[in-house]
Amino acid sequence: MPTRDSAPVGAPCWTDLWTSDVEGSRTFYAELFGWEAQDPSPEFGGYFMFTRNGVPVAGAMGAMGDQAASDAWQIYLATDDITKTLEAAEAHGAQIISPSMDVADLGKQAILVDPTGAHLGTWQPGTFPGFTVLNEHGAPSWFELHTRDHGAAVSFYRSVFHWETSAVADTDEFRYTTMHDPAGEGELAGIMDAAAFLPEGVPSYWSVYWETDDADATIAKVKALGGSVVMEAEDTPHGRLATVADPAGAQFKLRTPNS
């Protein structure tokens, strides 16, 4: 995909990692994807950027005071009016975890839990649009919500983030809906009915897929760097997919598109 100036409203526009091992994560992802770990920003609680070829690709930070890091990746959906988005989110059953706050002149952010239990952020861009490159090695490739209540999730994201959706499949064996951009960027995210296979006690959650030129080689590197494999690579109609975790336990997915 060519670079983009900004994400369509409602689309994933940023992702960051809340890690219990800042230094380990800086080394792991730099070695794994060739990212550059930038200096932490004291004014933003030690938050720092990962860049790829000099372009921001993700963020990360460690524990915040008494709040232990969750060792999880979080995605942010773009909004052009964060106040209205949060009002709509609450009206449709979401819980606001962190209300809107200014991040210097970069933009406004908030954190919420959707009605199905999935954490996510929302971002109203100022001078910072989020990531601007997708679908290249080491860049975001896909975003996906696994939820126990597919119907409620689709209704929520349509109502709050103005998604236009298409049902890819709608059977008890496989139920999947995609968000697409009417302006022409194509499909941008998916919602999977995971009620049949989400482990007991695991809430709904968002995942980021990082594109890799060779999923199997990247898995081998994950292991060599102290990470682990959650789900081995398998061929699918959407590419060769795998789920892995960094040494601190933060899970993410890999995708090598079909040629």
N, C-alpha and C positions, 0 to 999 in steps of 0.2 A: 504494500500500500504506500502511496506517496505520503510525504509528511502532511499533517493537517495543522491549521492554525489553532483550532479549538475543537472540543468534542461537541457533538449534537446534544441538545438539552435532553437529559434523562439517561445519556449513555455513560458507561464507565469512563472516567477521565483521569483517575489517579489510583495508585495503590501504595500502601506502606506497611512496614513490618514493625510490630511491637515485640522486641526481643529481650530475653534475659541475658543474652551474651552479645553485647555490642561489638566488641573487638573480634570475636569469633565470626559473627555474621559479616562484618566488613571484609574479612579475609575469604570466607566461604563463597560469597556471591561474586566477589572480584575474580576469584580463581575459576568459578564455575561458568560464568557468562562473559567474563572479560569486562565487567563493569568497573568504573572508577568510584571509590568511596570518598566523598568529599568531606571536608572538615565539619565537625558538629557545630551547630549555632547555639551559643550560650543563651541568646535572647529568646530562643524557641525551645528551651529545655533540653538542649543537646541533640535536637532533631538534625538529621543530615540527609543529603541526597546521594543516591547512586546515579551516576551518569553513564551513558553509553555513547562512545564517540563524541563526548563533550555535551550530549543532550540529556536532560533529566529523564530517568526512566522509572524511578521508584524512590520512596523515602523510607527512613527507619529511625527508630529511637529506642532507648532503654526504659527501664522502670521509672515511674514518676513518683518520687517521694515514697509514701507508704503503699502505693499501688504497684503490685508486682506485674511484670510484663506477662501478657497472655501467650506469647510465642505463637502469634498468628498473623497472617496477612489480612489486610482490610482493604476493600475497594470503596471508591467514592463515585457517586453518580453526579453528573453535572446538573446545575440548576441556574436559571437566569434570575431567580428571586427566592433566596433561601428562606425568607420569612414566610412567604406563601407556601413554600414546599413543606416547611415544618408544621404549619397550621393544617395543611391538608393531610400530612402524615398522621398527626394526632387524631384528626377527625376520622381517619380510616384505620385506627387501632394500633398505631405505632407508639412506642415509648421513646421519648427523647432522652438520651443519656447525657449528651453534652450540647447545650444550646448554641446557637450561632455565635461565633466569635470572629473578630477580625484577625487576620494573620498579616500584620503590617499592611502593605499595599498589594500583597499577593492575591488576596481573596478572602472569602468568608467560609468557615467550615462548621459543620455540626455532625454529631454522631447519634445514631438512633438504632433501635431494634424494630424490625418490621413485625407485622402481626403474626408471622409464623415462627418468630424467634431468631431470625438471622440479623447479626450486626452488620451495619454498613455506615459509610459516611456520605455526606453530600457536600458539594463544593461549588460555590459561586465564584467564578474567576474574576480576579482583578488584573494584575499584570502577569499572573502565572496561570496558564491554561491547563496545566497537567502535562501528561506525556503527549508528544506530538508525532511519534513514530510507532507503528504497530506492524505485526506480521513480518518481522525480520528476526534473525537469530539474536536471542537475548532481549527481545522486545515483547510486549504483551501480544498474545495471539487470540485469546478468547476469555470470556468471563461467564461464570455459571453459578446459579443458585440451586442448591439441593434442598428441597423442602418437603415437609410432611403434609403440607396443605397446598397443593398445586393451584387449586382454584382460587383460594384466598390470595395467594402470592400474585397470580396474574392480575387479579382485580386491583390489588394494591398498587402495583407498579404502573398499570394503565392509568389509574385515577390520580396518583400522586406525582409520578414522573412523566406522565403523558406518553407512555410507550404506545407505539403501534405494534401489534403482535400478530404472529402467525402460528398456528398449531402444526407442528411437524408430525406429531403422532398423538393419538388420544385413545389409547387402550389401557386396560389394567396392567398389561405387561410392559408397556413403554408409553409414557406420557411426557411430552416435551414441547415447550413453547419458546419461540425466539422473538427478540425485539429487533425491529429493523428501522432504518433511517429513511424516511420518505425523501430526503434530499439527495440520496444516492450513495451513501457509504455502505449500504447492504446490511447484513445481519451483524448485530453488535453485542448481543448477550443472549443467554438462554436460561430457562427455568425448567429444572427436571423434577418430576414427581419421584421423590426418594423415600416415600413412606414404607416401601417394601424392604428397603435394605439399610436405612440409617440405623446404626447401632443404638440400643437402648441408652438413653441419657445423653445422646449427642444431639444438640439442637440443629435446626436448619442453619446452613452456612453458605457464604459466597466463596468461590475459588477463582484464582487467576491462573491461566495457562500461559507459560512462557514458551515462546517458539524456540526450537532448536533445530539445527541442520541435521542432527543425528541423535534421536532420543536414546538409543542404546549406548552410544558413546557418552552421552551426558549422564546417564544413570551410572555408568562405571565411574565417572568422575565424582558424582555425588557420594558414592561409597568410599572412594579413595580420600575424599575430604572429610570423612567422618559423618556424613549424612546417612539416611536409611531409605529403603524402598518400601512404600506402602502398598502400591499396586504395580506389578511389573508391566512393561510396555506391551501393548496389544494393538493390532491393526484394526481400524474401524473405517467406516465410510468417510470420516472427517479427519483422518490422519492416524499416525501412530501415537498413542496416548499413554501416559504413565502418571502415577502419583508418587511423589517423593517427599522427604522431610529434611530440613537442615539439621545440623548437629544439636540445636536447642529444641528441636521437635516441631518447628513451624512447617506445616504442610503446604505444598504447592504442586501444580501440575505441569507436565511437559507435553508439548505437541510438535510433532514433525508432520507438516502437511503432506498429503498425497501429491506425488509429482504428476 
